[in-house]
């Protein structure tokens, strides 16, 4: 498993080098000790990659990023295995988009945290660029359709639209953008 995690992180590190840090917010039920143990390990692992991730206290702390929701079944015994699930969502300017999820079972909280982090890294490596682009297009289109004035074009879309400011008529004449 550690070889898989390492290869996924190599892919993620190469992919995110063109983007800024990804803001990550985590949400769990802290009353379950197994959930708290896994999320503590997961937060530590995320924090150990400061070039790729920055932990934020809530989704309100970031314009866009990732929210991780996690929970574990209560352990039957202190030495019992950890059975946990997670879901991750991209949170953009205009929407939340499901990225991935999984259920993991392991002897230690650390192993479950490794599995969850590897899955999240894979989700980001495979889907991040498309989700960010779709969100930027949705944001621009929302502005254009809700106002009768011009809107600022998100920076990554400027080269495609060849402008920094656009109105609805100009946008439609150019055929819009594909998500």
C-alpha positions as CSV (number, residue, x, y, z in Angstrom):
1,X,0.0,0.0,0.0
2,X,2.8,2.4,0.8
3,X,4.1,2.1,-2.7
4,X,0.7,3.0,-4.1
5,X,0.5,6.0,-1.8
6,X,4.0,7.2,-2.9
7,X,3.2,6.9,-6.6
8,X,-0.1,8.8,-6.2
9,X,1.8,11.5,-4.4
10,X,4.3,11.8,-7.1
11,X,1.4,12.3,-9.6
12,X,-0.2,14.8,-7.3
13,X,3.1,16.7,-6.7
14,X,3.7,16.9,-10.4
15,X,0.1,18.0,-11.1
16,X,-0.2,20.7,-8.4
17,X,3.1,22.3,-9.3
18,X,1.2,24.6,-11.7
19,X,-1.5,25.5,-9.1
20,X,-1.3,27.2,-5.8
21,X,-1.8,25.4,-2.5
22,X,-5.0,23.6,-2.1
23,X,-7.0,24.7,1.0
24,X,-8.4,21.7,2.9
25,X,-11.1,21.8,5.5
26,X,-12.0,18.7,7.5
27,X,-15.3,17.8,9.3
28,X,-15.8,14.9,11.6
29,X,-17.9,13.9,14.7
30,X,-15.3,14.4,17.4
31,X,-17.4,12.4,19.9
32,X,-16.3,9.1,18.4
33,X,-12.7,8.4,19.5
34,X,-12.0,6.3,16.4
35,X,-13.1,9.2,14.1
36,X,-11.0,11.7,16.1
37,X,-7.9,9.4,15.9
38,X,-8.1,8.9,12.2
39,X,-8.8,12.6,11.4
40,X,-5.9,13.7,13.7
41,X,-3.6,11.4,11.7
42,X,-5.1,12.6,8.4
43,X,-4.7,16.3,9.3
44,X,-1.1,15.6,10.3
45,X,-0.4,13.9,7.0
46,X,-2.1,16.7,5.0
47,X,-0.1,19.3,7.0
48,X,3.2,17.5,6.2
49,X,2.8,18.5,2.5
50,X,2.8,22.4,2.9
51,X,3.6,23.0,-0.8
52,X,0.5,21.2,-1.9
53,X,-2.0,21.7,1.0
54,X,-2.9,24.2,3.7
55,X,-5.4,23.3,6.4
56,X,-8.1,25.8,7.1
57,X,-10.5,25.8,10.0
58,X,-13.7,25.9,7.8
59,X,-14.9,26.2,4.3
60,X,-15.5,29.9,5.0
61,X,-11.8,30.4,5.2
62,X,-11.2,29.8,1.5
63,X,-12.5,30.9,-1.8
64,X,-12.0,27.4,-3.1
65,X,-10.6,24.2,-1.9
66,X,-11.5,20.8,-0.6
67,X,-13.8,19.7,2.2
68,X,-13.3,16.3,3.7
69,X,-16.1,14.7,5.7
70,X,-15.1,11.6,7.6
71,X,-16.5,9.3,10.2
72,X,-15.6,5.9,11.7
73,X,-17.7,3.2,13.4
74,X,-17.0,3.0,17.1
75,X,-14.4,0.4,17.9
76,X,-15.8,-2.7,19.7
77,X,-12.6,-3.0,21.7
78,X,-9.6,-0.7,22.3
79,X,-7.6,-3.0,20.0
80,X,-10.3,-3.4,17.4
81,X,-9.9,-2.4,13.8
82,X,-10.9,1.0,12.4
83,X,-13.7,1.1,9.9
84,X,-14.1,4.5,8.4
85,X,-15.5,6.4,5.4
86,X,-14.9,9.7,3.9
87,X,-16.2,11.9,1.1
88,X,-14.4,14.8,-0.5
89,X,-15.9,17.8,-2.2
90,X,-14.4,20.6,-4.3
91,X,-15.7,23.9,-3.0
92,X,-15.6,26.6,-5.6
93,X,-16.9,30.1,-5.9
94,X,-20.3,29.0,-7.1
95,X,-20.8,25.4,-6.1
96,X,-19.7,22.2,-4.3
97,X,-18.8,19.3,-6.5
98,X,-18.4,15.7,-5.2
99,X,-14.8,14.5,-5.8
100,X,-14.7,11.1,-4.3
101,X,-15.3,8.9,-1.3
102,X,-14.4,5.6,0.2
103,X,-14.7,3.1,3.0
104,X,-11.5,1.8,4.6
105,X,-10.8,-0.8,7.2
106,X,-7.4,-1.3,8.9
107,X,-5.8,-2.2,12.2
108,X,-4.6,1.3,12.9
109,X,-5.8,4.9,12.5
110,X,-2.6,5.7,10.7
111,X,-3.2,3.1,8.0
112,X,-6.8,4.3,7.4
113,X,-5.5,7.9,7.2
114,X,-2.9,6.8,4.6
115,X,-5.6,5.1,2.5
116,X,-7.9,8.2,2.7
117,X,-5.1,10.6,1.9
118,X,-4.0,8.4,-1.1
119,X,-7.6,8.4,-2.4
120,X,-8.0,12.2,-2.0
121,X,-4.7,12.7,-3.8
122,X,-5.8,10.5,-6.6
123,X,-9.2,12.4,-6.8
124,X,-7.3,15.7,-7.0
125,X,-4.8,14.5,-9.5
126,X,-7.6,13.2,-11.8
127,X,-10.3,15.9,-11.4
128,X,-9.0,19.1,-10.0
129,X,-8.2,21.0,-13.2
130,X,-11.6,20.2,-14.7
131,X,-13.5,21.1,-11.6
132,X,-11.8,24.5,-11.2
133,X,-12.4,25.3,-14.9
134,X,-16.1,24.3,-14.7
135,X,-16.5,26.4,-11.5
136,X,-14.9,29.5,-13.2
137,X,-17.2,29.1,-16.2
138,X,-20.2,28.8,-13.9
139,X,-19.2,31.8,-11.9
140,X,-18.7,33.9,-15.1
141,X,-22.0,32.8,-16.6
142,X,-23.9,33.4,-13.4
143,X,-22.6,37.0,-13.4
144,X,-23.4,37.5,-17.1
145,X,-26.9,36.1,-16.9
146,X,-27.8,37.8,-13.6
147,X,-26.5,41.3,-14.5
148,X,-27.0,43.5,-17.5
149,X,-23.5,44.9,-17.3
150,X,-20.1,43.5,-18.0
151,X,-18.4,41.0,-15.8
152,X,-14.7,40.4,-14.9
153,X,-13.4,37.2,-16.7
154,X,-11.7,34.8,-14.2
155,X,-7.9,35.0,-14.9
156,X,-7.5,31.4,-16.2
157,X,-10.2,32.1,-18.8
158,X,-8.8,35.4,-20.1
159,X,-6.6,33.9,-22.7
160,X,-9.4,31.8,-24.1
161,X,-11.9,34.7,-24.3
162,X,-9.1,37.2,-25.2
163,X,-10.5,39.8,-22.7
164,X,-10.5,40.7,-19.1
165,X,-14.1,42.1,-19.1
166,X,-17.0,40.8,-21.1
167,X,-20.8,41.3,-21.4
168,X,-23.4,38.7,-22.2
169,X,-23.8,39.7,-25.8
170,X,-20.0,39.4,-26.4
171,X,-19.9,36.0,-24.6
172,X,-22.7,34.6,-26.6
173,X,-21.3,35.9,-29.9
174,X,-18.1,33.9,-29.1
175,X,-20.1,30.8,-28.5
176,X,-19.6,30.6,-24.8
177,X,-17.2,28.1,-23.2
178,X,-17.4,24.4,-22.8
179,X,-17.0,23.0,-19.3
